[in-house]
Amino acid sequence: MSGDHSEPPADPLLAVEDLRTLIRADRGTVRAVDGVSFAVDRGEAVCLVGESGSGKSVTCESLTGIVPQPPAEIVGGSVTFDGIDLRAADTDRSAIRGARIGHVFQNPQHALDPVYSVGDQLVEAITIHREVDEATARERSIDLLGRVGIPRAAQRVDDYPHEFSGGMAQRVAVAIALAAEPDLLIADEPTTAVDVTVQARLIDLLRGLLDDGMGLLLITHDLRVVAALADRVLVMFGGTIVERGPVEAVFDRPAHPYTQALFDSYDGTTRLAERPSRDELPADGCRFRAECPHAVESCAGGEQPGFHTVGDGAGTDDHAASCVYYGDGYDAEVIQSAGRAVQQSATGDDDD
Amino acid sequence: MAAPSERPRFERVDWSAVDATRRTVTPERTILAVGLLIVAALWLYDRYVAHVYLVAEWAVAPVDWAVMAGLVVLTAYGVVPAVRNREATLRVASAIRDRPVLVAALCFLGGLFVVGTVLPLVLGRPELNFGYVYQPPLGFAADAGWSPNCAGEIRQGTGIQRYCEGSLQAPLGTNGRGQLVESLLVSGARVAIYVVVFALAFVVPLATAVGVTAGFRGGRLDDVLRTYVDVQLCIPAIFLYFVGYMYVGASLALLLATFGLLSWGPVARLVRSEVLQRREDGYVVVARSLGASDWYVARRHVLPNVTNTLVPAVVHLVAILIVAEAGVAFLGFSDVELYSWGSTIAEGLSPDRGTAHQVWWVSTTPAVALAATVVSLKLVGDGLRDVLDPRGEH
């Protein structure tokens, strides 16, 4: 690379701009992903956190267009992967899927086809995109199984999915996603069904792949996994990203009221029960305003508030929240002091 | 600054080019093309040069051509994949071995196939022999007055009654025209096998293709296909057969075309509803996320996962078609030259000598063969459903 420092840094591996996905149901249209923007670089792990139904999975599935259409419909935004516009009509997305962007789904036991042996499915994942002879593909399958921590991989490779436990199926699903050595791995809760020792092993594996330059977009509910793997965190709520930043900054100084509420709920105190059950999220303005203790009039109307840098004095411009309090004319201290209270109660948890 | 994008990776290949060469020439397609070309060449030869005879004076009829083409299709897409996927075939074979009932049913159907395809060529048509009519089967006796001659011993009964005993010349007896029942059975087996081959080679793929396409694709195509199937279900096959019968007379080809091509609607519906569930399954999503095409996913992941439903439904369809053919033949609307089991049963039930129960062997033997065939089919359908599922227990 040239040493010209005035040039902006090279394009990120994956750049998402203003992605919008609707899900059309009989009872109306849900704006599952509503203007999401983020980037994942090579060798970087970006973590999507947020409650169920916040649009994390739909975001991930919209990137390569594997979200079922219909009922879903990707209505706007751009997704650029390594210089390729994934939303363009003439892009051969199936050549990217699997080969360059791997996907690990939730529900591992369902991710495997019951009529084929695990080895067959790994071989399939390898040979869909690459012309390799069967012996090589099989050897590589056994190697992959070993790497994700399946004991006696050489024997287990001929077993059928129903002979695997949930955690092992999960690991096989990871192995399938990694079979073609993708440049970007999108992992939807890859560690939920496995016990802690296997989880540690998977995290080690993912770390090794990150060191090799693979990008990782990770969805998880487990803040320990976030702490162990992520470089940056995106907090999603109601189809929008409400806060983004380096993992330390977001953990230490959660800036958005929703992030604070989310982190607070992890320590199991009573705050969760106090939150009102919601029928409909607001469709405009700040989606969190109905539950936000700090909501003001300007939270309503228009788009989700723009990102404002959280001036937390740590020198990180990356840490930003989509909250009017961080804009001009508001006192962000109101929210940040609330955040500090949360942070104190959650500290014990997030450093594993 | 080290560029991480330059880490070692597999060589990039133009997959579309590789796919094209990889996909167009397969053993299945080669066999199919060669086989169909041979059948077509024979057909042209038969039509424009000289008649092709299966055996002696037996000219090839349209239905024979259709069944020959059907056999080619079944060889290309049944036998060839089974040979290519040796491991899967061996797994299924070993699972079959654990089920004696399934083995017995398969043996029966296998025997029927050989009898129905090879023996008619060897034996030819059942020969008339008016000198020896209503000969009883071996071990039984019949009124000696019915037949000019008796092949076996003649036994004196009470008064003037004399009985003709069964002999090795006609081990299963003869009918009212002196035709051997065993050769009538063989001819009937041929008709049954024709029905099976036609159904498996043409009707079942059609039903499956429509069901999978409608379920997997959904949308407008689903609406069109579903409506078509619904309309088709409203047309009674037997009515259409009789309309055709008025113009071309009794014909097995007509029967197969009308009953076969109007009967697959329920199978297509069943497959469609099953596919609707399967296409949401995780492995389908995973296969898509791996970059597999719709066609690939449908063939490799959806189809094998609907065999649970498909196999029994298909086998049921075949059994229904065999019974329908026998029914039409029983009513006397089929080609009498083919000696379908149905027409032999009808013949035995209205004999010109004695009563139906006195000449029971003429109707009972083909009835037993028909029943055994249908029962075997059902057993094979249920058995195959179980052995094709690697999860085993149901």
Interface residues (C-beta under 8 A of the other chain):
Chain A: M1 R42 G43 T64 I66 P68 P70 D82 R93 S94 A95 I96 R97 G98 A99 G102 H103 F105 N107 P108 Q109 H110 A111 L112 D113 P114 V115 Y116 S117 Q121 E124 A125 I128 H129 R130 E131 Y160 H162 A173 I176 A177 A180 E181 D183 D212 G213
Chain B: M1 A3 P4 S5 R7 R9 F10 V13 W15 S16 V18 R22 G219 E280 D281 G282 Y283 V285 V286 A287 R288 S289 L290 G291 A292 S293 Y296 R300 H301 P304 N305 T307 L388 D389 P390 R391
